[in-house]
Amino acid sequence: MASLSVCVIGVGGLGCPASLALLHAGALRELTLVDPDVVELSNLHRQLWHTEADLGRPKVKSAASKIRQQFPSVAVRTLQQRVTALDAEALFAAHQVVIDATDGVETKFMLSDTAVRTGTTLIYGGVLRLEGLALRIERGGPCLRCLFESPPDEAPSCAQAGVMGSMAGVIGALQATLALTPNPRPGETLVHVVDGARFEARIVTLRRRSDCAVCNSAPTGRDPTLHG
């Protein structure tokens, strides 16, 4: 089963549980960790790869050292950098699946657009306070713009608004599941919405928008390298 080359962008509240779940599933051949930040004390309640001994250490190094110890058969690569539109396409093209574990609306839309252009599967995840959302963006759409159309003018980051650590764990684990689960039909995806305050979850079918400029400019069809 260990066949996937996966890139996790963001080694924090989402990226830690997502990568851990994929590793325990035995699904990974190669894993690339990308994050510009270092471990801070405020991270420890929700970022499972890091401990007090890692404070001040780059997050990618902290996580990679533990992964290599516990999962020596997986090739781990680290990039201590922030992904931008200039380098995202090459990063996507080098992997079969990308996990969006970032914190920032503009970055998330940029990653979605890159997934559509490259045809690389992207697993979106977002958490704000006690609410979380996850979906799989694969070749043929729909994409994040089919759901939200455009980034809001003002949207707080997780760092600004706060996030429940356990909710990040739930959404990160859900992202891992979606990384291994193709969309049910071409042109559709399932949006998983979790309300932690009410202990409720629901699934909504999202269809590719006929007027989505991003999806309509990209080639369609499933990626044969993943589900041939």
MARBA-3410 file (N, C-alpha, C, O; in Angstrom, 1 decimal):
228
0.8,-1.2,0.0,0.0,0.0,0.0,0.9,1.3,0.0,0.4,2.3,-0.4 ~ 2.1,1.2,0.5,3.0,2.3,0.6,3.4,2.8,-0.8,4.5,2.4,-1.3 ~ 2.6,3.6,-1.5,2.8,3.9,-2.9,2.8,5.4,-3.2,3.2,5.8,-4.3 ~ 2.3,6.2,-2.2,2.1,7.6,-2.5,3.3,8.5,-2.2,4.0,8.3,-1.2 ~ 3.5,9.5,-3.1,4.4,10.6,-2.8,3.6,11.8,-2.4,2.8,12.4,-3.2
3.7,12.3,-1.1,2.8,13.3,-0.6,3.6,14.5,-0.1,4.7,14.3,0.5 ~ 3.1,15.7,-0.3,3.7,16.9,0.2,2.7,17.5,1.2,1.5,17.7,0.9 ~ 3.2,17.7,2.4,2.4,18.4,3.4,2.9,19.8,3.6,4.0,20.0,4.0 ~ 2.0,20.8,3.2,2.4,22.2,3.3,1.8,22.7,4.6,0.6,23.0,4.7 ~ 2.7,22.9,5.6,2.3,23.4,6.9,2.4,22.2,7.9,1.6,21.2,7.9
3.3,22.3,8.9,3.6,21.2,9.8,3.1,21.7,11.2,3.9,21.7,12.2 ~ 1.8,22.0,11.2,1.2,22.5,12.5,0.0,21.7,12.9,0.1,20.5,12.9 ~ -1.1,22.4,13.3,-2.2,21.8,13.8,-2.9,20.8,12.9,-3.5,19.8,13.3 ~ -2.9,21.1,11.6,-3.4,20.2,10.6,-2.4,19.2,10.0,-2.7,18.0,9.8 ~ -1.2,19.7,9.7,-0.2,18.9,9.0,0.3,17.8,9.9,0.7,16.7,9.4
0.4,18.0,11.2,0.9,17.0,12.1,0.0,15.8,12.1,0.4,14.7,11.9 ~ -1.3,15.9,12.5,-2.2,14.8,12.5,-2.4,14.2,11.1,-2.5,12.9,11.0 ~ -2.4,15.0,10.0,-2.6,14.4,8.7,-1.4,13.5,8.3,-1.7,12.4,7.8 ~ -0.2,14.0,8.5,0.9,13.2,8.2,1.0,11.9,9.1,1.4,10.9,8.6 ~ 0.7,12.1,10.4,0.8,10.9,11.3,-0.2,9.8,10.8,0.1,8.7,10.8
-1.4,10.3,10.5,-2.5,9.3,10.1,-2.1,8.6,8.8,-2.3,7.4,8.6 ~ -1.5,9.3,7.8,-1.0,8.7,6.6,0.1,7.7,6.8,0.2,6.6,6.2 ~ 1.0,8.0,7.7,2.1,7.2,8.0,1.6,5.9,8.7,2.1,4.8,8.3 ~ 0.7,6.0,9.6,0.2,4.8,10.3,-0.7,3.9,9.3,-0.8,2.7,9.5 ~ -1.2,4.6,8.3,-2.0,3.8,7.3,-1.0,3.0,6.4,-1.5,2.2,5.6
0.3,3.3,6.4,1.2,2.6,5.6,1.1,3.0,4.1,1.4,2.3,3.2 ~ 0.6,4.3,3.9,0.3,4.7,2.5,1.4,5.5,1.8,1.3,5.7,0.6 ~ 2.5,5.8,2.6,3.5,6.7,2.0,4.8,6.0,1.6,5.3,5.2,2.3 ~ 5.2,6.4,0.4,6.6,6.1,0.0,7.5,7.2,0.2,8.7,7.0,0.6 ~ 7.0,8.4,-0.1,7.8,9.6,0.1,7.0,10.7,0.7,5.8,10.8,0.5
7.6,11.5,1.6,6.9,12.6,2.3,7.8,13.8,2.3,8.9,13.8,2.7 ~ 7.2,14.9,1.8,7.9,16.2,1.8,7.1,17.1,2.8,5.9,17.3,2.7 ~ 7.9,17.7,3.7,7.3,18.6,4.7,7.8,20.0,4.4,9.0,20.3,4.3 ~ 6.8,21.0,4.3,7.2,22.3,4.0,6.6,23.3,5.0,5.4,23.2,5.3 ~ 7.4,24.1,5.6,6.9,25.1,6.6,8.1,26.0,6.9,9.2,25.6,7.1
7.8,27.3,7.0,8.9,28.3,7.3,9.2,28.5,8.8,10.2,29.1,9.1 ~ 8.3,28.0,9.7,8.3,28.5,11.0,9.1,27.5,12.0,9.5,26.4,11.6 ~ 9.3,28.0,13.2,10.0,27.3,14.2,8.9,26.9,15.3,7.9,27.6,15.4 ~ 9.2,25.9,16.1,8.3,25.5,17.2,8.2,26.5,18.3,9.3,27.0,18.8 ~ 7.0,26.9,18.6,6.8,27.8,19.8,5.9,27.1,20.8,5.3,26.1,20.6
6.0,27.6,22.0,5.3,27.0,23.2,3.8,26.9,22.9,3.2,25.9,23.3 ~ 3.2,27.9,22.3,1.8,27.9,22.0,1.3,26.9,21.0,0.2,26.6,20.9 ~ 2.3,26.2,20.3,2.0,25.2,19.3,1.7,23.8,19.9,1.0,23.0,19.3 ~ 2.2,23.6,21.1,2.4,22.2,21.6,1.1,21.5,21.9,1.0,20.3,21.8 ~ 0.0,22.2,22.2,-1.2,21.6,22.5,-2.0,21.0,21.3,-2.9,20.2,21.5
-1.5,21.3,20.1,-2.2,20.8,18.9,-1.3,20.3,17.8,-1.8,19.8,16.8 ~ 0.0,20.5,18.0,0.9,20.1,16.9,1.8,18.9,17.4,2.8,19.0,18.1 ~ 1.3,17.7,17.0,1.7,16.4,17.7,3.1,16.0,17.5,3.6,15.2,18.4 ~ 3.8,16.5,16.5,5.2,16.0,16.3,6.1,16.8,17.2,7.3,16.4,17.4 ~ 5.7,17.9,17.9,6.6,18.7,18.6,6.5,18.7,20.1,5.4,18.4,20.6
7.6,18.8,20.8,7.6,18.8,22.3,8.4,20.0,22.8,8.9,20.8,22.0 ~ 8.4,20.2,24.1,9.2,21.3,24.7,10.6,21.2,24.3,11.3,22.3,24.1 ~ 11.2,20.1,24.1,12.6,20.0,23.6,12.8,20.5,22.3,14.0,20.8,21.9 ~ 11.8,20.7,21.5,11.9,21.2,20.1,11.7,22.7,20.0,11.8,23.3,18.9 ~ 11.5,23.4,21.1,11.2,24.9,21.0,12.4,25.6,20.4,13.5,25.4,20.7
12.0,26.4,19.4,13.0,27.2,18.6,13.6,26.4,17.4,14.3,26.9,16.7 ~ 13.2,25.1,17.3,13.7,24.3,16.2,12.8,24.4,15.0,11.5,24.6,15.2 ~ 13.3,24.4,13.8,12.3,24.4,12.6,11.3,23.3,12.7,11.7,22.2,13.0 ~ 10.1,23.6,12.4,9.0,22.6,12.5,9.3,21.4,11.6,9.1,20.3,12.0 ~ 9.8,21.7,10.4,10.1,20.6,9.5,11.2,19.6,10.0,11.1,18.4,9.8
12.2,20.2,10.7,13.2,19.4,11.2,12.7,18.6,12.4,13.0,17.4,12.6 ~ 11.9,19.2,13.3,11.4,18.5,14.4,10.5,17.3,14.0,10.7,16.2,14.6 ~ 9.6,17.5,13.1,8.8,16.5,12.6,9.6,15.4,11.9,9.3,14.2,12.1 ~ 10.5,15.8,11.0,11.2,14.8,10.2,12.0,13.9,11.1,12.1,12.7,10.8 ~ 12.7,14.4,12.1,13.5,13.5,13.0,12.7,12.4,13.6,13.2,11.3,13.7
11.5,12.7,14.0,10.6,11.7,14.7,10.1,10.8,13.7,10.0,9.6,13.9 ~ 9.7,11.3,12.5,9.2,10.4,11.4,10.3,9.4,11.0,10.0,8.2,10.8 ~ 11.5,9.8,10.8,12.6,8.9,10.4,12.8,7.9,11.4,13.2,6.7,11.1 ~ 12.7,8.2,12.7,12.9,7.2,13.8,11.8,6.2,13.8,12.0,5.0,13.9 ~ 10.5,6.6,13.6,9.4,5.7,13.8,9.0,5.0,12.5,8.4,4.0,12.5
9.3,5.7,11.3,8.9,5.1,10.0,10.1,5.2,9.1,10.1,5.9,8.1 ~ 11.1,4.4,9.4,12.4,4.4,8.6,12.3,4.1,7.1,13.1,4.4,6.3 ~ 11.2,3.4,6.7,11.1,3.0,5.3,10.6,4.2,4.4,10.6,4.1,3.2 ~ 10.1,5.3,5.1,9.6,6.4,4.3,10.7,7.4,4.1,11.3,7.8,5.0 ~ 10.9,7.8,2.8,11.8,8.9,2.5,11.2,10.2,2.8,10.2,10.6,2.3
11.9,11.0,3.7,11.4,12.3,4.2,12.3,13.4,3.7,13.5,13.3,3.8 ~ 11.7,14.4,3.1,12.4,15.6,2.6,11.8,16.8,3.3,10.6,16.9,3.6 ~ 12.6,17.8,3.7,12.2,19.0,4.4,12.5,20.2,3.6,13.6,20.3,3.0 ~ 11.6,21.2,3.6,11.8,22.5,3.0,11.4,23.5,4.0,10.2,23.7,4.3 ~ 12.3,24.3,4.6,11.9,25.3,5.5,11.7,26.6,4.7,12.6,27.4,4.6
10.5,26.7,4.2,10.2,27.9,3.4,8.7,28.1,3.3,7.9,27.2,3.6 ~ 8.3,29.3,2.9,6.9,29.6,2.7,6.6,29.3,1.2,7.3,29.9,0.3 ~ 5.6,28.6,0.9,5.3,28.3,-0.5,4.6,29.5,-1.1,3.6,30.1,-0.6 ~ 5.1,29.9,-2.3,4.5,31.1,-3.0,4.0,30.6,-4.4,4.3,29.5,-4.8 ~ 3.4,31.5,-5.1,2.9,31.2,-6.4,4.1,30.9,-7.4,3.9,30.2,-8.4
5.2,31.4,-7.1,6.4,31.2,-7.9,7.0,29.8,-7.9,7.5,29.3,-8.9 ~ 6.8,29.1,-6.7,7.4,27.8,-6.6,6.4,26.7,-6.4,6.7,25.5,-6.4 ~ 5.1,27.0,-6.2,4.1,26.0,-5.9,3.9,25.0,-7.0,3.7,23.8,-6.8 ~ 3.9,25.5,-8.3,3.7,24.6,-9.4,4.7,23.4,-9.5,4.3,22.3,-9.7 ~ 6.0,23.8,-9.3,7.0,22.7,-9.4,6.8,21.7,-8.2,7.1,20.5,-8.3
6.5,22.3,-7.0,6.3,21.4,-5.9,5.1,20.5,-6.1,5.2,19.3,-5.8 ~ 4.0,20.9,-6.6,2.8,20.1,-6.9,3.2,19.0,-8.0,2.9,17.9,-7.8 ~ 3.9,19.4,-9.0,4.2,18.5,-10.1,5.1,17.4,-9.6,5.1,16.3,-10.3 ~ 5.8,17.5,-8.5,6.7,16.5,-8.0,6.0,15.5,-7.1,6.7,14.6,-6.6 ~ 4.7,15.7,-6.8,4.0,14.8,-5.9,2.7,14.4,-6.4,2.2,15.0,-7.4
2.2,13.3,-5.9,0.9,12.8,-6.3,-0.3,13.5,-5.5,-1.4,13.7,-6.1 ~ 0.0,13.8,-4.2,-1.0,14.4,-3.4,-0.4,15.5,-2.6,0.8,15.3,-2.1 ~ -1.1,16.6,-2.4,-0.6,17.7,-1.6,-1.7,18.0,-0.5,-2.8,18.0,-0.8 ~ -1.2,18.1,0.7,-2.1,18.4,1.9,-1.9,19.9,2.2,-0.9,20.3,2.5 ~ -3.1,20.6,2.1,-3.1,22.0,2.4,-3.3,22.1,3.9,-4.5,22.0,4.4
-2.2,22.3,4.7,-2.3,22.5,6.1,-1.9,23.9,6.5,-1.3,24.1,7.6 ~ -2.1,24.8,5.6,-1.7,26.2,5.8,-2.7,27.0,6.6,-3.8,26.6,6.9 ~ -2.3,28.2,7.0,-3.1,29.1,7.8,-3.1,30.5,7.0,-2.1,31.2,7.2 ~ -4.1,30.7,6.2,-4.1,32.0,5.5,-5.0,31.8,4.2,-4.7,30.9,3.4 ~ -6.0,32.6,4.1,-7.0,32.4,3.0,-6.3,32.6,1.6,-6.6,31.8,0.7
-5.5,33.6,1.4,-4.9,33.8,0.1,-4.1,32.6,-0.3,-4.1,32.2,-1.5 ~ -3.3,32.1,0.7,-2.5,30.9,0.3,-3.3,29.7,-0.1,-3.0,29.0,-1.0 ~ -4.4,29.5,0.6,-5.3,28.4,0.3,-5.9,28.5,-1.1,-6.0,27.5,-1.8 ~ -6.3,29.7,-1.5,-6.8,29.9,-2.9,-5.7,29.7,-3.9,-5.9,29.1,-5.0 ~ -4.5,30.1,-3.6,-3.3,29.9,-4.5,-3.0,28.5,-4.7,-2.8,28.0,-5.8
-3.1,27.7,-3.6,-2.8,26.3,-3.7,-3.9,25.6,-4.5,-3.6,24.6,-5.2 ~ -5.2,26.0,-4.3,-6.3,25.4,-5.1,-6.1,25.7,-6.5,-6.3,24.7,-7.4 ~ -5.7,26.9,-6.9,-5.5,27.2,-8.3,-4.4,26.4,-8.9,-4.4,26.0,-10.0 ~ -3.3,26.2,-8.1,-2.2,25.4,-8.5,-2.6,24.0,-8.8,-2.1,23.3,-9.7 ~ -3.4,23.4,-7.9,-3.8,22.0,-8.1,-4.6,21.9,-9.4,-4.4,20.9,-10.1
-5.4,22.8,-9.7,-6.2,22.8,-10.9,-5.3,22.8,-12.1,-5.4,22.0,-13.1 ~ -4.3,23.7,-12.1,-3.4,23.9,-13.2,-2.5,22.6,-13.4,-2.3,22.2,-14.6 ~ -2.0,22.0,-12.4,-1.1,20.9,-12.5,-1.8,19.5,-12.6,-1.2,18.6,-13.0 ~ -3.1,19.5,-12.1,-3.8,18.2,-12.1,-3.4,17.4,-10.9,-3.8,16.2,-10.8 ~ -2.6,17.9,-10.0,-2.2,17.2,-8.7,-3.3,17.3,-7.7,-3.9,18.4,-7.5
-3.7,16.2,-7.1,-4.7,16.2,-6.1,-4.3,17.0,-4.8,-3.2,16.9,-4.3 ~ -5.2,17.9,-4.4,-5.0,18.7,-3.2,-6.1,18.4,-2.2,-7.3,18.3,-2.5 ~ -5.7,18.2,-0.9,-6.6,18.0,0.1,-6.7,19.3,1.0,-5.8,19.6,1.7 ~ -7.8,20.0,0.8,-8.0,21.2,1.6,-8.5,20.9,3.0,-9.3,20.0,3.2 ~ -8.0,21.7,3.9,-8.5,21.7,5.3,-8.4,23.0,5.9,-7.5,23.8,5.7
-9.4,23.4,6.7,-9.5,24.6,7.4,-10.2,24.5,8.7,-11.2,23.8,8.8 ~ -9.6,25.2,9.7,-10.2,25.2,11.0,-10.3,26.6,11.5,-9.3,27.4,11.4 ~ -11.4,27.0,12.2,-11.5,28.3,12.8,-12.3,28.1,14.1,-13.5,27.8,14.0 ~ -11.7,28.4,15.2,-12.3,28.2,16.5,-12.8,26.8,16.6,-12.0,25.8,16.7 ~ -14.1,26.5,16.6,-14.7,25.2,16.8,-15.3,24.6,15.5,-16.1,23.7,15.6
-15.0,25.2,14.4,-15.5,24.7,13.1,-14.4,24.3,12.2,-13.3,24.9,12.2 ~ -14.7,23.3,11.4,-13.7,22.8,10.5,-14.3,22.3,9.2,-15.5,22.0,9.1 ~ -13.5,22.3,8.1,-14.0,22.0,6.8,-12.9,21.3,6.0,-11.7,21.7,6.1 ~ -13.2,20.2,5.3,-12.2,19.5,4.4,-12.9,19.1,3.2,-14.0,18.7,3.1 ~ -12.1,19.1,2.1,-12.5,18.5,0.8,-11.4,18.1,-0.1,-10.2,18.6,0.1
-11.6,17.3,-1.0,-10.6,16.8,-1.9,-10.8,17.5,-3.3,-11.9,17.5,-3.9 ~ -9.7,18.1,-3.8,-9.7,18.8,-5.1,-8.8,18.0,-6.0,-7.6,17.9,-5.8 ~ -9.4,17.4,-7.0,-8.7,16.6,-7.9,-8.9,17.0,-9.4,-9.8,17.8,-9.7 ~ -8.2,16.3,-10.3,-8.3,16.7,-11.7,-9.7,16.6,-12.2,-10.5,15.7,-11.9 ~ -10.2,17.7,-12.8,-11.6,17.8,-13.3,-12.5,18.6,-12.4,-13.6,18.9,-12.8
-12.0,19.0,-11.2,-12.7,19.9,-10.3,-13.8,19.1,-9.5,-13.9,17.9,-9.7 ~ -14.5,19.8,-8.7,-14.5,21.3,-8.5,-13.3,21.7,-7.6,-12.6,20.9,-7.0 ~ -13.1,23.0,-7.6,-12.0,23.6,-6.8,-12.5,24.5,-5.7,-13.7,24.6,-5.5 ~ -11.6,25.1,-5.0,-12.1,26.0,-3.9,-12.9,27.2,-4.4,-13.8,27.7,-3.7 ~ -12.6,27.6,-5.6,-13.4,28.8,-6.1,-14.8,28.3,-6.5,-15.7,29.2,-6.6
-15.0,27.1,-6.8,-16.4,26.6,-7.0,-17.2,26.6,-5.7,-18.4,26.7,-5.8 ~ -16.5,26.6,-4.6,-17.2,26.7,-3.3,-17.4,28.1,-2.8,-18.4,28.5,-2.4 ~ -16.3,28.9,-2.8,-16.3,30.2,-2.2,-16.1,31.3,-3.3,-16.4,32.5,-3.0 ~ -15.8,31.0,-4.5,-15.6,31.9,-5.6,-14.4,32.8,-5.5,-13.5,32.8,-6.4 ~ -14.2,33.5,-4.4,-13.0,34.3,-4.2,-12.8,34.5,-2.7,-13.7,34.4,-1.9
-11.5,34.9,-2.4,-11.2,35.1,-1.0,-12.0,36.2,-0.4,-12.2,37.2,-1.1 ~ -12.4,36.1,0.8,-13.1,37.3,1.5,-12.2,38.4,1.7,-11.0,38.2,1.8 ~ -12.7,39.6,1.7,-11.9,40.8,1.9,-11.1,40.8,3.2,-10.0,41.2,3.3 ~ -11.8,40.3,4.2,-11.2,40.3,5.6,-11.5,38.9,6.2,-12.7,38.6,6.4 ~ -10.5,38.1,6.5,-10.7,36.8,7.1,-9.6,36.6,8.1,-8.4,36.6,7.7
-9.9,36.4,9.3,-8.8,36.2,10.3,-8.1,34.8,10.1,-8.8,33.8,9.7 ~ -6.9,34.8,10.4,-6.1,33.5,10.4,-6.4,32.7,11.7,-7.0,33.3,12.6 ~ -6.0,31.5,11.7,-6.2,30.7,12.9,-5.5,31.3,14.1,-6.0,31.3,15.2 ~ -4.3,31.8,13.8,-3.5,32.4,14.9,-4.2,33.7,15.5,-4.1,34.0,16.7 ~ -5.0,34.4,14.6,-5.7,35.6,15.1,-7.0,35.2,15.8,-7.3,35.8,16.8
-7.7,34.3,15.2,-9.0,34.0,15.8,-9.0,32.9,16.8,-10.0,32.8,17.6 ~ -8.0,32.1,16.8,-7.9,30.9,17.8,-8.5,29.7,17.2,-9.3,29.7,16.3 ~ -8.0,28.5,17.7,-8.5,27.3,17.2,-8.4,26.2,18.3,-7.5,26.2,19.1 ~ -9.5,25.4,18.4,-9.5,24.3,19.4,-8.5,23.2,18.9,-8.6,22.7,17.7 ~ -7.5,22.8,19.7,-6.5,21.9,19.3,-7.1,20.6,18.8,-6.7,20.0,17.8
-8.2,20.1,19.5,-8.8,18.8,19.1,-9.5,18.9,17.8,-9.6,17.9,17.1 ~ -10.0,20.1,17.5,-10.7,20.2,16.2,-9.7,20.2,15.0,-10.0,19.6,14.0 ~ -8.5,20.7,15.3,-7.4,20.6,14.3,-7.1,19.2,14.0,-6.8,18.7,12.9 ~ -7.0,18.4,15.1,-6.7,17.0,15.0,-7.8,16.2,14.2,-7.4,15.4,13.4 ~ -9.0,16.6,14.4,-10.1,15.9,13.7,-10.0,16.2,12.2,-10.1,15.3,11.4
-9.8,17.5,11.8,-9.8,17.8,10.4,-8.5,17.3,9.8,-8.5,16.9,8.6 ~ -7.4,17.3,10.5,-6.1,16.8,9.9,-6.3,15.3,9.6,-5.8,14.8,8.6 ~ -6.9,14.5,10.5,-7.1,13.1,10.3,-8.1,12.9,9.1,-7.9,11.9,8.4 ~ -9.1,13.7,9.0,-10.0,13.7,7.9,-9.3,13.9,6.6,-9.6,13.3,5.6 ~ -8.4,14.9,6.6,-7.6,15.1,5.4,-6.8,13.9,4.9,-6.7,13.6,3.7
-6.2,13.2,5.9,-5.5,11.9,5.6,-6.5,10.9,4.9,-6.1,10.3,3.9 ~ -7.7,10.8,5.4,-8.6,9.9,4.9,-9.0,10.3,3.4,-9.1,9.5,2.5 ~ -9.2,11.6,3.2,-9.5,12.1,1.9,-8.4,11.9,0.9,-8.6,11.7,-0.3 ~ -7.2,11.9,1.4,-6.0,11.7,0.5,-6.0,10.3,-0.1,-5.5,10.1,-1.2 ~ -6.7,9.4,0.6,-6.7,8.0,0.1,-8.1,7.6,-0.5,-8.3,6.5,-0.9
-9.0,8.6,-0.7,-10.3,8.3,-1.1,-10.7,9.2,-2.3,-10.9,10.4,-2.2 ~ -10.7,8.6,-3.5,-11.1,9.4,-4.7,-12.5,10.0,-4.6,-13.4,9.4,-3.9 ~ -12.7,11.1,-5.3,-14.1,11.6,-5.3,-15.0,10.7,-6.0,-14.6,9.9,-6.9 ~ -16.3,10.7,-5.6,-17.3,9.7,-6.1,-17.5,9.7,-7.6,-17.7,8.7,-8.2 ~ -17.6,10.9,-8.1,-17.9,11.1,-9.5,-17.0,12.3,-10.1,-16.8,13.2,-9.4
-16.6,12.2,-11.4,-15.9,13.3,-12.0,-16.7,14.6,-11.9,-17.9,14.6,-12.2 ~ -16.1,15.7,-11.6,-16.8,17.0,-11.5,-17.5,17.2,-10.2,-18.2,18.2,-10.1 ~ -17.4,16.3,-9.2,-18.0,16.5,-7.9,-17.0,16.1,-6.8,-16.1,15.4,-7.0 ~ -17.2,16.7,-5.7,-16.5,16.4,-4.5,-17.4,16.5,-3.3,-18.4,17.1,-3.3 ~ -17.0,15.9,-2.2,-17.8,15.9,-1.0,-17.1,16.9,0.0,-15.9,16.7,0.4
-17.9,17.9,0.5,-17.4,18.8,1.4,-17.8,18.4,2.8,-19.0,18.2,3.1 ~ -16.8,18.1,3.7,-17.0,17.7,5.0,-17.0,18.9,6.0,-16.0,19.5,6.1 ~ -18.1,19.1,6.7,-18.2,20.3,7.6,-18.4,19.7,9.0,-19.3,18.9,9.2 ~ -17.6,20.2,9.9,-17.6,19.7,11.3,-17.9,20.9,12.2,-17.2,21.9,12.2 ~ -18.9,20.8,13.0,-19.3,21.8,14.0,-18.9,21.2,15.4,-19.7,20.4,16.0
-17.8,21.6,16.0,-17.4,21.1,17.2,-18.2,21.6,18.4,-18.3,20.8,19.4 ~ -18.8,22.7,18.3,-19.6,23.2,19.4,-20.9,22.4,19.6,-21.4,22.2,20.7 ~ -21.4,21.9,18.5,-22.7,21.1,18.5,-22.4,19.6,18.4,-23.4,18.8,18.4 ~ -21.2,19.2,18.2,-20.8,17.8,18.0,-21.6,17.3,16.8,-22.2,16.2,16.8 ~ -21.6,18.0,15.7,-22.3,17.6,14.5,-21.4,17.7,13.3,-20.4,18.5,13.2
-21.6,16.8,12.3,-20.9,16.8,11.1,-21.9,16.5,10.0,-22.8,15.8,10.1 ~ -21.6,17.1,8.8,-22.5,16.9,7.7,-21.6,16.9,6.4,-20.5,17.4,6.4 ~ -22.1,16.3,5.4,-21.4,16.2,4.1,-22.3,16.8,3.0,-23.4,16.4,2.9 ~ -21.7,17.7,2.2,-22.4,18.4,1.2,-21.7,18.1,-0.1,-20.5,18.2,-0.2 ~ -22.5,17.7,-1.2,-21.9,17.5,-2.5,-21.7,18.8,-3.2,-22.6,19.6,-3.3
-20.5,19.0,-3.6,-20.1,20.3,-4.4,-19.8,19.9,-5.8,-19.0,19.0,-6.1 ~ -20.5,20.6,-6.8,-20.3,20.3,-8.2,-19.4,21.4,-8.8,-19.5,22.6,-8.4 ~ -18.7,21.0,-9.8,-17.9,22.0,-10.6,-18.9,23.1,-11.2,-19.8,22.8,-11.8 ~ -18.5,24.3,-10.9,-19.3,25.4,-11.5,-19.0,25.6,-13.0,-17.9,25.6,-13.4 ~ -20.1,25.8,-13.7,-19.9,26.0,-15.1,-19.2,27.3,-15.5,-18.6,27.4,-16.6
-19.3,28.3,-14.5,-18.6,29.6,-14.8,-17.3,29.7,-14.0,-16.8,30.9,-13.9 ~ -16.7,28.6,-13.5,-15.5,28.7,-12.8,-14.3,28.9,-13.8,-14.0,28.0,-14.6 ~ -13.7,30.1,-13.8,-12.7,30.4,-14.8,-11.5,29.5,-14.6,-10.8,29.1,-15.6 ~ -11.2,29.1,-13.3,-10.0,28.3,-13.1,-10.2,26.9,-13.6,-9.4,26.3,-14.3 ~ -11.3,26.2,-13.1,-11.6,24.9,-13.6,-11.7,24.7,-15.1,-11.3,23.8,-15.7
-12.4,25.7,-15.7,-12.7,25.6,-17.1,-11.4,25.9,-18.0,-11.5,25.7,-19.2 ~ -10.4,26.3,-17.4,-9.1,26.5,-18.1,-8.2,25.4,-18.0,-7.1,25.4,-18.6 ~ -8.6,24.3,-17.3,-7.7,23.2,-17.0,-8.2,21.9,-17.7,-9.4,21.8,-18.0 ~ -7.3,21.0,-18.0,-7.7,19.7,-18.5,-8.5,18.9,-17.5,-8.3,19.0,-16.3 ~ -9.4,18.1,-18.1,-10.3,17.3,-17.2,-9.9,15.8,-17.2,-9.0,15.4,-18.0
-10.5,15.0,-16.4,-10.2,13.6,-16.3,-9.5,13.3,-15.0,-8.8,14.1,-14.5 ~ -9.5,12.0,-14.6,-8.9,11.6,-13.4,-7.4,11.3,-13.6,-7.0,11.1,-14.7 ~ -6.6,11.4,-12.6,-5.2,11.2,-12.6,-4.9,9.7,-12.6,-5.1,9.1,-11.6 ~ -4.4,9.2,-13.8,-4.2,7.7,-13.8,-3.1,7.2,-12.9,-3.0,6.0,-12.6 ~ -2.2,8.1,-12.4,-1.1,7.7,-11.6,-1.6,7.3,-10.2,-0.9,6.6,-9.5
-2.8,7.7,-9.8,-3.3,7.5,-8.5,-4.3,6.3,-8.5,-4.3,5.5,-7.6 ~ -5.2,6.3,-9.5,-6.3,5.3,-9.4,-6.4,4.7,-10.8,-7.5,4.8,-11.4 ~ -5.4,4.1,-11.3,-5.5,3.5,-12.6,-6.3,2.2,-12.6,-6.4,1.6,-13.7
END
